[in-house]
Amino acid sequence: MTTLTLLSTLLLFLPTTLAKPTPPTAAPPFDAATAAAALAALGRSPSSLRGPGSLPDPHLPAGTDTMPEIEHIVLVMYENHSYDSIFGLLGHGDGLPIRNGIVTASNPYSNGSVQHSFEMPNTCQSGHISQEWNVSHVAFNNGSMDGFVSDIISPESMGYFTDRHLPFTMDLANHFPIADRWFCSVMGQTWPNRMYLIAGTSMGIVNTNQNITGLVPPAGTIFNTFDRFNISWTDYLSPGAFPLGATPELFTISDNETVTLNHATLDDFFAGLASGTLPQFSFFEQSGVTQSEEPPQNVVVGEGLLASALNALGESPLWNKTALIFVYDEHGGYYDHVPPPVALAPDNITPVVPAGEFIFDGYHRYGFRVPALMVSPYAKPGRYVSHVLHDHTSVLAFLQRKWNLPALTWRDANANDMTDFLDMEAMAQKRPTFPVFPKLKPAGNTTANLECSTTGPGVIPPVGSVTEPGGRIKKRE
């Protein structure tokens, strides 16, 4: 029995109370065993499989707003940190392994010595780590997660940050729901992961700075979908946000003029918050050189910008009808202890890898975990942790769920949609769980923390050293 026949047969036995997915019009880019494993990881059965072009709710017209209580969605994507490197010692969620108050995570060097996890000496980073396709798969090492210092020989991969470095970020995560099973979409670098974010596919790209000339995703990007359904959107840019100017320009979008017309500055974003005039969807794109927290940047610069944006949102007339998603694009070369599970490939396009490198699992596996959270007046309170599997196409799934928009690829069609972050009952009753934005700790961009931007990242354990296990956890009040 072919995969397509099997899927068609399964569809015949769907309960009538469920919304039937759109039957596939072509064979999916995976076999039945892969589909079953990937759907099981997502918490679903094979009968739930949807195809590209299908609607979250086929009983409603496309473009129907199914969450009218949330009128504005803001997306903030930072750079290059694993879950364990930021939230590893948060105190809730699946963080770094600890025994007797000591962080016990470690990775071996090729010479047999061991590098233990350690608290970063200050808020600066050296940048001597990598998240390139091959390096990332060496770190993964078939799920053993013990190759983070064996290829790019840098102990910094085992470093982590705490509330000493990022007080605002940690306090934010202590108030609003986080995810401890949010994986980046590709075990690779920034470009392919941001491509998945906006199109559900990277069209074969695995690393940043590969040739993307003429790449047009068959179903377009989410921005093309917004234009089709008259959903307003703006890409707010900091000067020097990215080499191409903006994430939407990572593809040759079918209407580049529209993209250009939808550019604005971060000053415009803050002005829109103050006046209550943001579009339905806002993409907040900070400078990739100074504000994104990517190594070798000082992380408190990015945290300062994040704090400014969220405090402005909290004071805005739009607070009570906005959801803000904050997520990192990929792990940046930093260690994480949770192996990425099998995934649904979005299409039949094979990864285009550098000469001499392997394809590995292709796009049938997620990348490493990254920090993710949602800020909204209807967010689940009480330090809620979503253990549901998400990846960057979950942002697409959430946008598609809200406006009942067609899926772009197999990956986003089947992604979990972020509603686990929201108290849906409270939202239906228009009873906010956060009537006001809470007063949080100030950002860590103090004069003292900014000094290392010129003096350097501090003393990081030398290559090949055997350091003491990570620092003892401070008693939390």
HELIX and SHEET records of a PDB file:
HELIX    1   1 THR A    3  LEU A   12  1                                  10    
HELIX    2   2 ALA A   32  ALA A   41  1                                  10    
HELIX    3   3 PRO A   46  SER A   48  5                                   3    
HELIX    4   4 TYR A   83  PHE A   87  1                                   5    
HELIX    5   5 TRP A  133  PHE A  140  1                                   8    
HELIX    6   6 ASN A  141  GLY A  143  5                                   3    
HELIX    7   7 PRO A  155  MET A  158  5                                   4    
HELIX    8   8 PRO A  167  HIS A  175  1                                   9    
HELIX    9   9 THR A  190  ALA A  199  1                                  10    
HELIX   10  10 ILE A  222  ARG A  228  1                                   7    
HELIX   11  11 THR A  247  LEU A  250  5                                   4    
HELIX   12  12 ASN A  256  LEU A  261  1                                   6    
HELIX   13  13 LEU A  266  SER A  275  1                                  10    
HELIX   14  14 VAL A  299  GLU A  315  1                                  17    
HELIX   15  15 TRP A  319  LYS A  321  5                                   3    
HELIX   16  16 THR A  393  TRP A  403  1                                  11    
HELIX   17  17 TRP A  410  ALA A  413  1                                   4    
HELIX   18  18 THR A  419  PHE A  421  5                                   3    
HELIX   19  19 MET A  424  ALA A  428  1                                   5    
HELIX   20  20 THR A  447  LEU A  450  1                                   4    
HELIX   21  21 CYS A  452  THR A  455  1                                   4    
SHEET    1   A 6 HIS A 263  THR A 265  0                                        
SHEET    2   A 6 TRP A 233  LEU A 237  1                                        
SHEET    3   A 6 PHE A 281  GLU A 285  1                                        
SHEET    4   A 6 HIS A  72  TYR A  78  1                                        
SHEET    5   A 6 THR A 322  TYR A 328  1                                        
SHEET    6   A 6 ALA A 372  VAL A 375 -1                                        
SHEET    1   B 2 ILE A  98  ARG A  99  0                                        
SHEET    2   B 2 ILE A 102  VAL A 103 -1                                        
SHEET    1   C 2 SER A 106  PRO A 108  0                                        
SHEET    2   C 2 VAL A 114  HIS A 116 -1                                        
SHEET    1   D 2 PHE A 118  GLU A 119  0                                        
SHEET    2   D 2 GLY A 159  TYR A 160  1                                        
SHEET    1   E 2 ILE A 178  ALA A 179  0                                        
SHEET    2   E 2 VAL A 385  SER A 386  1                                        
END                                                                             
